[in-house]
Amino acid sequence: MHCSCVWSSRTLSPALLPRLLAHAGCWAPGTRPRGIWSSPRSLASAVETTQPIPLPSQARVVICGGGIVGTSVAYHLAKLGWTEIVLLEQGRLGAGTTRLCAGIVSVAKPISIECKMADYSNSLYEHLEEETGVKTGYVKTGSLCLAQNQDRFLSLKRLASRL
């Protein structure tokens, strides 16, 4: 398994990693990342390597998987001040299931906690460029759900009443 660390999401370019890590206080160009560990090669290229990257001898947290969940956990732990975070990914970060997502984060969820998570995610993506000064490519869009039967209509009506 290769070790890479790239802050990534469905709306962010992996090429933004060095600036995002520097903003979070985890990395300065020419130095080893403090909060999130990786090699300068993987920080700069964000591509799958053919040679294993040496891992540190110890870590406070090891995260397996560099998709939206793994990179989000690493990002938020670093924002909370955690150090010695290792993010393991067997290929290119954000290139597995995460890259197949449409990138729409709908707040129309049947469970309250899911709605809160979606609302937080939208807010994070919307303000990340302002927070970091890095162009993220985030575009706020909408979606349209059509009911094809009475049951679905009632379900959508209940969801809409919570928004």
C-alpha positions in Angstrom: 0.0 0.0 0.0 1.3 3.4 -0.9 1.0 6.4 1.4 -0.3 9.6 0.0 -2.1 12.5 1.6 -4.2 14.9 -0.5 -7.1 17.0 0.8 -9.8 16.1 -1.7 -13.5 16.3 -2.2 -15.9 15.9 -5.0 -15.5 19.6 -5.7 -11.8 20.2 -5.1 -8.8 19.6 -7.3 -6.1 17.4 -5.8 -3.5 19.9 -7.1 -4.6 22.3 -4.3 -3.2 20.1 -1.5 0.0 21.9 -0.7 -1.7 25.3 -0.2 -4.6 23.7 1.8 -2.2 21.9 4.0 -0.1 25.0 4.5 -3.2 27.0 5.4 -4.2 24.3 7.9 -0.7 24.7 9.5 0.3 21.1 8.5 2.9 21.8 5.9 5.2 24.4 4.6 6.9 24.1 1.1 10.3 22.3 1.4 9.4 20.8 4.8 7.8 17.6 6.0 4.1 18.0 6.9 3.5 18.4 10.6 -0.1 17.3 11.0 -0.6 15.0 8.0 2.3 12.9 6.9 3.2 12.3 3.3 6.2 12.5 1.0 6.9 15.7 -0.9 6.5 13.7 -4.1 3.0 12.7 -3.3 2.1 16.2 -2.1 3.3 17.7 -5.3 1.9 15.2 -7.8 -1.1 13.6 -6.2 -0.6 10.6 -8.4 -0.1 6.9 -7.8 3.5 6.1 -7.2 5.2 2.9 -8.4 7.6 2.8 -5.4 6.5 2.5 -1.8 6.8 5.7 0.3 8.5 5.0 3.6 6.1 5.4 6.6 6.9 7.1 9.8 7.8 4.7 12.7 4.8 5.9 14.7 1.5 7.8 14.2 -1.2 9.1 16.4 -3.8 8.2 13.8 -3.7 6.0 10.7 -6.5 6.4 8.3 -7.1 3.8 5.6 -8.6 5.1 2.4 -8.1 8.4 0.6 -11.6 8.9 -0.6 -13.9 11.7 0.6 -14.3 10.1 4.0 -10.6 9.5 4.7 -9.4 12.8 3.5 -12.2 14.6 5.3 -11.3 12.9 8.6 -7.6 13.8 8.0 -8.5 17.4 7.2 -10.8 17.8 10.3 -8.3 16.2 12.7 -5.6 18.6 11.4 -8.0 21.5 11.9 -8.5 20.4 15.5 -4.7 20.5 16.0 -3.9 16.8 15.8 -0.5 15.8 14.6 1.1 12.6 13.3 -1.7 11.7 11.0 -1.0 9.1 8.3 -3.4 8.7 5.4 -3.0 5.4 3.5 -4.2 5.0 -0.1 -3.4 2.2 -2.4 -3.8 4.4 -5.6 -4.6 7.9 -6.4 -6.5 9.9 -3.8 -10.1 10.6 -4.6 -9.9 8.4 -7.7 -11.9 5.4 -6.5 -15.6 5.5 -5.7 -15.4 9.2 -4.7 -14.6 10.3 -8.3 -17.7 8.6 -9.5 -20.0 10.8 -7.4 -21.9 13.6 -9.1 -20.8 16.1 -6.4 -24.3 17.0 -5.4 -24.8 17.2 -1.6 -28.5 17.4 -1.0 -30.0 18.5 2.3 -33.3 16.7 1.5 -32.6 13.7 3.7 -35.1 11.7 5.7 -32.9 11.5 8.9 -32.1 14.7 10.8 -28.4 13.9 11.3 -27.9 13.3 7.5 -29.5 16.7 6.8 -27.2 18.4 9.3 -24.1 16.6 7.8 -25.2 17.7 4.2 -25.8 21.3 5.4 -22.3 21.4 7.1 -20.7 19.9 4.0 -22.3 22.4 1.7 -21.2 25.2 4.0 -17.6 23.9 4.2 -17.3 23.6 0.4 -18.8 27.0 -0.1 -16.5 28.8 2.3 -13.3 26.7 1.8 -12.1 29.1 -1.0 -12.6 32.1 1.3 -10.9 30.3 4.2 -7.9 29.3 2.2 -7.6 31.8 -0.6 -7.4 28.8 -3.0 -9.8 28.5 -5.9 -11.6 25.3 -5.3 -13.8 25.1 -8.3 -16.9 24.7 -6.1 -20.1 25.7 -7.9 -23.4 25.8 -6.0 -26.1 24.1 -8.0 -29.5 22.6 -7.3 -31.4 19.5 -8.0 -35.0 18.6 -8.9 -36.8 15.5 -7.6 -40.0 14.4 -9.3 -42.5 12.1 -7.8 -43.8 9.4 -10.1 -46.5 8.2 -7.7 -48.6 9.4 -4.7 -46.4 7.7 -2.1 -43.2 9.4 -3.4 -45.1 12.7 -3.6 -46.0 12.5 0.1 -42.5 11.5 1.0 -41.0 14.5 -0.9 -43.6 16.8 0.6 -42.5 15.7 4.1 -38.9 16.2 3.3 -39.6 19.7 1.9 -41.5 20.7 5.0 -38.2 20.1 7.0 -36.1 22.4 4.8 
